[in-house]
Amino acid sequence: MVEPNYDLVRAQAQLAFLFERDAKYAEAQDLLQQIIDAPMPLEVRHRVAETYARVLRLRNKWSELDHFLDPYLERLKTEGDSE
């Protein structure tokens, strides 16, 4: 089994955060979709999920937002994360 490359995921997440900051929402969404299910530290996962949800909201992608948030929040509950 290949070890997850946390440094690569962090770099991709940082690039997506910069896209979002610069109002390049389509680019941010594309990059976040690529990494959203990748193994990453929990603090990075929370920030990625928050940014992804915000980008979907800013792009008026309400259906996609619902399809993302429901399973994400359920997964957090089953993993024991109460935040």
HELIX and SHEET records of a PDB file:
HELIX    1   1 TYR A    6  ARG A   21  1                                  16    
HELIX    2   2 TYR A   25  ILE A   35  1                                  11    
HELIX    3   3 LEU A   42  LEU A   58  1                                  17    
HELIX    4   4 TRP A   62  GLU A   79  1                                  18    
END                                                                             
